């Protein structure tokens, strides 16, 4: 680690997590280079090094905007409106220790080094391993020329990645069009002698102007330079007013080269994001599969499960059930990303409660706790399925017809409904209360579909449900 770096030295330093953090949080005069940290893998493999580096980073409270604090899930740290500037700054500064604690507890999003997993030098998606933001996904993103950091859950991270992919796809399409348009203009200039009339020459200028218009909102450095080269080509005449098509062709060739560089950069980023998406999808499956499979197996074998039958259990039965439940609890211990981390925590508490009743030979009470355990798993499974709907509404609304959407929603609702219990004689009022809130959500979604499918309102309604609190209410 070395002291503050000059802007050019900092700009040329390798892209690392620490560099991105400084771009987001630090004043330019306080930014440092960490030459000993050649990769993020080294940093995250050595938590003490991460903590040491973070202690040296100076967070400027002026950079802690309302938007940034909100993106980090620190809404309670946002100063109230109407306060003096100095007071607002003091309040923002109070959030700095919380931010540093969160950053020190970040770990890369990956799951037990799956087949084909390759360590990367730079991580864009991380999760908070402990602390007040435990289980949250923290990501970094480049938006309109600025580095951004955000806090979300695992499904929010998946939707963000898909939106980024869609944006890159649109940009590649535009770059392809621009390259073709510039190439045609350059080829036309090569045949300058055939451009006999001023109208034909004006047409070239109009085409170049249309290309400039396509680039009017760019922030990327390469695209800005490309835009300037094209603007310089609008005038084919030199400083003395004489046509100079060769100079214009040279400028256009440089613009095309810059365009190709940008395209190559996007393709490289897309490869990295594709890897992130694959790891995220694998982790997502890992997070929910234990409880989803538990719910499915209870439903499939409920008539044969000894704990759900009437009458007392034998001691052999109790010991067998306890062994199986402990295996199920262990399967959820590695769940670390919200909201599945919280679901798993309640699931294990319910299993512990069931085992406690079995150990005391209170079979009826154990049956009730077991059914509550199943209800926790059932809500977690419904949450996963409703998130699939939210994903479709957010990133692929055009691929699902309203009737198909309603059928999918009713299937989720029916699978969750207390009208289809695995043990009809065991009433769980806590679950019926929780389902009541979800039931109202489904009814409002059906109504929106009948009214023509206001997908934005439907997405908002789905996000209003606090699924973690519903699950906790069962415990």
FIRO-804983 format. One line per field, with one value per residue (C-alpha): residue number from 1; residue in one letter; y, z, x. Coordinates in steps of 0.2 Angstrom, whole numbers, padded with zeros to 4 digits. Layout:
% FIRO-804983
nr = c(NUM  ...)
rest = c(a  ...)
py = c(Y  ...)
pz = c(Z  ...)
px = c(X  ...)
//
This chain:
% FIRO-804983
nr = c(1  2  3  4  5  6  7  8  9  10  11  12  13  14  15  16  17  18  19  20  21  22  23  24  25  26  27  28  29  30  31  32  33  34  35  36  37  38  39  40  41  42  43  44  45  46  47  48  49  50  51  52  53  54  55  56  57  58  59  60  61  62  63  64  65  66  67  68  69  70  71  72  73  74  75  76  77  78  79  80  81  82  83  84  85  86  87  88  89  90  91  92  93  94  95  96  97  98  99  100  101  102  103  104  105  106  107  108  109  110  111  112  113  114  115  116  117  118  119  120  121  122  123  124  125  126  127  128  129  130  131  132  133  134  135  136  137  138  139  140  141  142  143  144  145  146  147  148  149  150  151  152  153  154  155  156  157  158  159  160  161  162  163  164  165  166  167  168  169  170  171  172  173  174  175  176  177  178  179  180  181  182  183  184  185  186  187  188  189  190  191  192  193  194  195  196  197  198  199  200  201  202  203  204  205  206  207  208  209  210  211  212  213  214  215  216  217  218  219  220  221  222  223  224  225  226  227  228  229  230  231  232  233  234  235  236  237  238  239  240  241  242  243  244  245  246  247  248  249  250  251  252  253  254  255  256  257  258  259  260  261  262  263  264  265  266  267  268  269  270  271  272  273  274  275  276  277  278  279  280  281  282  283  284  285  286  287  288  289  290  291  292  293  294  295  296  297  298  299  300  301  302  303  304  305  306  307  308  309  310  311  312  313  314  315  316  317  318  319  320  321  322  323  324  325  326  327  328  329  330  331  332  333  334  335  336  337  338  339  340  341  342  343  344  345  346  347  348  349  350  351  352  353  354  355  356  357  358  359  360  361  362  363  364  365  366  367  368  369  370  371  372  373  374  375  376  377  378  379  380  381  382  383  384  385  386  387  388  389  390  391  392  393  394  395  396  397  398  399  400  401  402  403  404  405  406  407  408  409  410  411  412  413  414  415  416  417  418  419  420  421  422  423  424  425  426  427  428  429  430  431  432  433  434  435  436  437  438  439  440  441  442  443  444  445  446  447  448  449  450  451  452  453  454  455  456  457  458  459  460  461  462  463  464  465  466  467  468  469  470  471  472  473  474  475)
rest = c(x  x  x  x  x  x  x  x  x  x  x  x  x  x  x  x  x  x  x  x  x  x  x  x  x  x  x  x  x  x  x  x  x  x  x  x  x  x  x  x  x  x  x  x  x  x  x  x  x  x  x  x  x  x  x  x  x  x  x  x  x  x  x  x  x  x  x  x  x  x  x  x  x  x  x  x  x  x  x  x  x  x  x  x  x  x  x  x  x  x  x  x  x  x  x  x  x  x  x  x  x  x  x  x  x  x  x  x  x  x  x  x  x  x  x  x  x  x  x  x  x  x  x  x  x  x  x  x  x  x  x  x  x  x  x  x  x  x  x  x  x  x  x  x  x  x  x  x  x  x  x  x  x  x  x  x  x  x  x  x  x  x  x  x  x  x  x  x  x  x  x  x  x  x  x  x  x  x  x  x  x  x  x  x  x  x  x  x  x  x  x  x  x  x  x  x  x  x  x  x  x  x  x  x  x  x  x  x  x  x  x  x  x  x  x  x  x  x  x  x  x  x  x  x  x  x  x  x  x  x  x  x  x  x  x  x  x  x  x  x  x  x  x  x  x  x  x  x  x  x  x  x  x  x  x  x  x  x  x  x  x  x  x  x  x  x  x  x  x  x  x  x  x  x  x  x  x  x  x  x  x  x  x  x  x  x  x  x  x  x  x  x  x  x  x  x  x  x  x  x  x  x  x  x  x  x  x  x  x  x  x  x  x  x  x  x  x  x  x  x  x  x  x  x  x  x  x  x  x  x  x  x  x  x  x  x  x  x  x  x  x  x  x  x  x  x  x  x  x  x  x  x  x  x  x  x  x  x  x  x  x  x  x  x  x  x  x  x  x  x  x  x  x  x  x  x  x  x  x  x  x  x  x  x  x  x  x  x  x  x  x  x  x  x  x  x  x  x  x  x  x  x  x  x  x  x  x  x  x  x  x  x  x  x  x  x  x  x  x  x  x  x  x  x  x  x  x  x  x  x  x  x  x  x  x  x  x  x  x  x  x  x  x  x  x  x  x  x  x  x  x  x  x  x  x  x  x  x  x  x  x  x  x  x  x  x  x  x  x  x  x  x  x  x  x)
py = c(0000  0018  0035  0045  0042  0056  0054  0047  0034  0029  0028  0016  0005  -0013  -0014  -0021  -0021  -0008  0003  0003  0007  0022  0028  0027  0033  0043  0061  0061  0068  0053  0039  0026  0012  -0005  -0013  -0028  -0033  -0040  -0048  -0048  -0067  -0063  -0050  -0061  -0076  -0065  -0056  -0047  -0039  -0033  -0026  -0017  -0010  -0004  0005  0015  0020  0037  0038  0056  0059  0071  0056  0047  0054  0049  0038  0029  0026  0019  0008  0001  -0002  0011  0022  0026  0035  0047  0065  0072  0086  0104  0102  0113  0107  0104  0094  0083  0080  0075  0063  0055  0053  0043  0029  0027  0014  0004  0005  -0001  -0015  -0021  -0020  -0029  -0044  -0046  -0062  -0067  -0074  -0092  -0110  -0123  -0121  -0129  -0139  -0127  -0113  -0103  -0090  -0072  -0057  -0045  -0049  -0039  -0049  -0052  -0056  -0050  -0064  -0056  -0040  -0030  -0033  -0052  -0061  -0046  -0047  -0032  -0028  -0015  -0008  0004  0016  0031  0033  0031  0016  0012  0000  -0008  -0019  -0032  -0050  -0065  -0062  -0044  -0048  -0060  -0047  -0034  -0045  -0049  -0030  -0027  -0041  -0033  -0017  -0024  -0033  -0017  -0008  -0022  -0020  -0001  -0003  -0015  -0003  0011  0001  -0003  0015  0022  0009  0013  0032  0028  0017  0031  0044  0032  0035  0054  0058  0051  0063  0076  0086  0096  0086  0070  0077  0084  0067  0060  0074  0070  0052  0057  0069  0054  0044  0058  0059  0041  0045  0061  0053  0043  0043  0030  0037  0026  0031  0050  0049  0040  0053  0067  0059  0057  0076  0081  0072  0082  0095  0086  0102  0106  0123  0131  0126  0113  0095  0083  0066  0056  0065  0062  0043  0042  0050  0038  0023  0029  0030  0012  0006  0014  0007  -0011  -0008  -0004  -0019  -0031  -0023  -0027  -0045  -0047  -0039  -0050  -0066  -0061  -0057  -0074  -0082  -0072  -0077  -0095  -0095  -0085  -0097  -0112  -0103  -0099  -0117  -0122  -0110  -0115  -0134  -0141  -0133  -0135  -0154  -0156  -0148  -0159  -0175  -0171  -0169  -0184  -0196  -0188  -0203  -0214  -0202  -0209  -0192  -0187  -0202  -0203  -0211  -0212  -0216  -0229  -0225  -0232  -0221  -0206  -0209  -0212  -0196  -0186  -0193  -0188  -0171  -0167  -0172  -0160  -0146  -0149  -0147  -0129  -0124  -0118  -0106  -0089  -0077  -0067  -0071  -0090  -0088  -0081  -0095  -0108  -0101  -0102  -0119  -0126  -0118  -0127  -0143  -0140  -0137  -0154  -0163  -0156  -0162  -0179  -0181  -0177  -0190  -0176  -0184  -0172  -0157  -0164  -0167  -0149  -0142  -0154  -0147  -0129  -0134  -0140  -0123  -0114  -0124  -0122  -0103  -0103  -0113  -0101  -0086  -0094  -0097  -0080  -0073  -0082  -0073  -0056  -0060  -0063  -0047  -0037  -0043  -0054  -0047  -0050  -0069  -0073  -0071  -0064  -0081  -0090  -0078  -0081  -0100  -0099  -0088  -0099  -0114  -0105  -0100  -0117  -0125  -0114  -0113  -0120  -0129  -0142  -0147  -0162  -0165  -0159  -0162  -0151  -0133  -0120  -0103  -0094  -0101  -0096  -0078  -0077  -0085  -0072  -0058  -0068  -0072  -0054  -0051  -0065  -0057  -0040  -0048  -0058  -0041  -0032  -0046  -0045  -0026  -0028  -0033  -0018  -0026  -0012  -0012  -0031  -0030  -0017  -0027  -0043  -0033  -0026  -0043  -0045  -0064  -0065  -0058  -0070  -0085  -0078  -0076  -0096  -0098)
pz = c(0000  -0004  0000  -0011  -0030  -0043  -0055  -0069  -0058  -0051  -0068  -0074  -0059  -0062  -0060  -0042  -0029  -0019  -0034  -0038  -0019  -0020  -0036  -0027  -0009  -0010  -0015  -0029  -0018  -0006  -0019  -0017  -0026  -0018  -0028  -0017  -0020  -0038  -0038  -0028  -0025  -0015  -0005  -0001  0003  0016  0026  0037  0022  0016  0033  0033  0016  0021  0036  0025  0013  0017  0014  0010  0018  0003  -0008  0003  -0007  -0003  -0018  -0013  0005  -0001  -0013  0001  0011  0024  0022  0041  0038  0025  0033  0035  0023  0029  0039  0037  0025  0039  0049  0035  0032  0050  0049  0033  0042  0055  0042  0038  0051  0046  0028  0032  0043  0029  0016  0028  0028  0010  0001  -0017  -0023  -0028  -0022  -0016  -0032  -0045  -0059  -0072  -0059  -0062  -0049  -0055  -0053  -0051  -0042  -0046  -0035  -0017  -0001  0016  0027  0044  0052  0050  0032  0033  0018  0006  -0011  -0015  -0033  -0042  -0059  -0072  -0076  -0087  -0085  -0066  -0054  -0044  -0029  -0024  -0011  -0016  -0013  -0024  -0036  -0038  -0043  -0056  -0063  -0063  -0073  -0086  -0088  -0091  -0104  -0113  -0113  -0120  -0133  -0139  -0139  -0149  -0162  -0163  -0165  -0179  -0188  -0185  -0191  -0207  -0210  -0207  -0218  -0233  -0231  -0231  -0246  -0255  -0251  -0259  -0275  -0273  -0292  -0295  -0282  -0296  -0287  -0271  -0267  -0267  -0255  -0244  -0243  -0235  -0222  -0218  -0215  -0204  -0194  -0192  -0184  -0173  -0167  -0162  -0151  -0143  -0125  -0124  -0108  -0112  -0116  -0131  -0139  -0135  -0144  -0158  -0159  -0160  -0175  -0184  -0180  -0187  -0203  -0205  -0215  -0229  -0234  -0226  -0217  -0234  -0240  -0252  -0252  -0243  -0244  -0239  -0222  -0219  -0223  -0211  -0197  -0201  -0201  -0184  -0178  -0185  -0175  -0159  -0162  -0164  -0148  -0139  -0146  -0141  -0124  -0122  -0128  -0115  -0101  -0107  -0105  -0087  -0084  -0091  -0079  -0065  -0070  -0071  -0054  -0047  -0055  -0047  -0030  -0032  -0035  -0020  -0009  -0011  -0016  0001  0007  -0009  -0010  0009  0005  -0011  -0002  0013  0000  -0010  0005  0018  0020  0024  0036  0053  0062  0052  0057  0072  0088  0098  0090  0096  0102  0087  0076  0086  0084  0065  0063  0073  0063  0047  0053  0058  0040  0033  0045  0040  0022  0025  0036  0020  0014  0016  0004  0008  0009  0009  0024  0034  0028  0032  0050  0054  0046  0057  0072  0068  0066  0083  0090  0083  0089  0107  0107  0101  0114  0127  0119  0116  0099  0096  0099  0088  0074  0075  0075  0060  0050  0054  0047  0031  0030  0031  0017  0007  0009  0004  -0012  -0016  -0014  -0027  -0039  -0037  -0040  -0057  -0061  -0056  -0067  -0082  -0079  -0076  -0091  -0102  -0101  -0120  -0119  -0107  -0112  -0099  -0098  -0096  -0082  -0073  -0074  -0067  -0053  -0048  -0048  -0035  -0025  -0025  -0020  -0005  0000  0017  0008  0003  0019  0022  0038  0038  0057  0061  0060  0060  0063  0061  0043  0039  0045  0034  0019  0021  0016  0001  -0004  -0005  -0016  -0028  -0029  -0034  -0047  -0055  -0055  -0064  -0077  -0080  -0082  -0096  -0087  -0079  -0076  -0067  -0054  -0053  -0050  -0036  -0028  -0027  -0019  -0006  0003  0016  0014  0028  0041  0035  0038  0055  0060  0060  0073)
px = c(0000  0006  0000  -0012  -0009  -0009  -0025  -0015  -0007  -0023  -0032  -0018  -0019  -0027  -0046  -0049  -0062  -0052  -0051  -0069  -0073  -0062  -0070  -0087  -0083  -0067  -0062  -0050  -0036  -0037  -0037  -0023  -0015  -0012  0002  0003  -0015  -0014  -0031  -0047  -0045  -0029  -0039  -0054  -0043  -0035  -0048  -0035  -0028  -0045  -0048  -0031  -0034  -0052  -0045  -0033  -0047  -0055  -0073  -0079  -0096  -0100  -0100  -0113  -0128  -0146  -0146  -0130  -0136  -0153  -0144  -0134  -0150  -0145  -0161  -0161  -0144  -0152  -0153  -0170  -0175  -0174  -0158  -0143  -0129  -0116  -0129  -0133  -0114  -0112  -0127  -0120  -0103  -0111  -0114  -0096  -0092  -0107  -0102  -0084  -0090  -0101  -0087  -0075  -0088  -0090  -0086  -0087  -0103  -0099  -0104  -0092  -0081  -0093  -0086  -0078  -0077  -0061  -0055  -0057  -0046  -0061  -0077  -0093  -0105  -0102  -0112  -0111  -0106  -0111  -0117  -0133  -0133  -0129  -0135  -0137  -0130  -0118  -0114  -0104  -0110  -0104  -0119  -0118  -0099  -0099  -0096  -0111  -0113  -0130  -0137  -0151  -0156  -0151  -0166  -0163  -0146  -0152  -0164  -0150  -0138  -0152  -0155  -0136  -0136  -0151  -0142  -0126  -0136  -0145  -0128  -0120  -0134  -0132  -0113  -0115  -0126  -0114  -0099  -0109  -0114  -0097  -0089  -0101  -0098  -0079  -0080  -0090  -0077  -0064  -0073  -0072  -0071  -0088  -0096  -0100  -0113  -0114  -0131  -0121  -0108  -0122  -0129  -0113  -0113  -0131  -0127  -0113  -0124  -0137  -0122  -0117  -0136  -0135  -0121  -0127  -0130  -0113  -0103  -0090  -0073  -0070  -0087  -0084  -0068  -0077  -0090  -0078  -0069  -0085  -0090  -0073  -0077  -0093  -0083  -0074  -0065  -0048  -0044  -0042  -0059  -0052  -0060  -0049  -0058  -0042  -0041  -0059  -0057  -0043  -0054  -0068  -0055  -0050  -0068  -0072  -0057  -0063  -0080  -0073  -0063  -0079  -0088  -0073  -0074  -0093  -0090  -0077  -0088  -0102  -0091  -0088  -0106  -0111  -0100  -0107  -0125  -0120  -0113  -0128  -0140  -0131  -0131  -0149  -0153  -0142  -0151  -0169  -0168  -0167  -0184  -0192  -0188  -0194  -0211  -0213  -0208  -0220  -0234  -0230  -0228  -0239  -0250  -0235  -0226  -0227  -0227  -0243  -0253  -0265  -0260  -0244  -0227  -0215  -0198  -0190  -0201  -0196  -0178  -0179  -0189  -0176  -0162  -0171  -0175  -0157  -0152  -0164  -0159  -0140  -0145  -0150  -0135  -0125  -0139  -0131  -0140  -0156  -0170  -0166  -0154  -0168  -0180  -0167  -0165  -0184  -0184  -0171  -0179  -0195  -0186  -0178  -0195  -0201  -0186  -0189  -0207  -0202  -0188  -0201  -0213  -0226  -0232  -0247  -0236  -0222  -0235  -0240  -0222  -0219  -0233  -0227  -0210  -0218  -0228  -0211  -0204  -0220  -0220  -0201  -0206  -0220  -0208  -0196  -0210  -0217  -0200  -0199  -0215  -0207  -0192  -0203  -0213  -0197  -0186  -0197  -0215  -0218  -0215  -0230  -0248  -0260  -0270  -0254  -0248  -0265  -0264  -0246  -0251  -0266  -0255  -0244  -0259  -0266  -0250  -0249  -0267  -0272  -0287  -0274  -0266  -0255  -0263  -0281  -0284  -0269  -0274  -0260  -0268  -0251  -0250  -0268  -0264  -0249  -0258  -0272  -0259  -0253  -0271  -0275  -0259  -0265  -0282  -0275  -0264  -0279  -0288  -0274  -0274  -0293  -0290  -0278  -0261  -0253  -0237  -0228  -0242  -0241  -0223  -0225  -0239  -0228  -0213  -0225  -0225  -0212  -0210  -0196  -0208  -0222  -0210  -0204  -0222  -0224  -0210)
//
